[in-house]
């Protein structure tokens, strides 16, 4: 009987430690995800600023083919040369 209670107590303590550890891990993981998202937006913003400094305007939303009026590429394509210079 005494051995069963001790085992149960050890299991509860281990479970509590694992639960607290996984909670802290999830909070750290969420903070890292938020920081990565913020950094990605920062890099896109800096690439847009560099494009603006080069051409004195922001890129158009979409570029179209003059003959067929089909979209060729978007603003994301236009900032790629500037995006790489800030990516770490």
Residue, then its C-alpha position, 0 to 999 in steps of 0.5 A: x500500500x505504501x509503495x503504491x501511494x509513493x509511486x502515485x505521488x512521484x507520477x503526479x510530480x513528474x506529470x506536473x513538471x512535464x506540464x509546466x515545462x511544455x507550457x513554458x516551451x509553447x510560450x517560448x515557441x510562440x514568442x519566437x514565431x511572433x519575432x520571426x513574423x515581425x522580422x519578415x515584415x521588417x525586411x519586406x518594409x525595408x525592401x519596399x523603402x529601397x525600391x522607393x529610393x531607387x525608383x522614387x515610387x513604390x512598385x505597382x500592385x501588378x504589371x500587365x502584358x501590353x499585348x494580352x493584358x495578362x498579369x506578368x508579375x506582382x510587387x513581390x517580384x519587384x522587391x526581390x532584389x532588395x529583399x535579399x540584401x536585408x535577409x539574415 
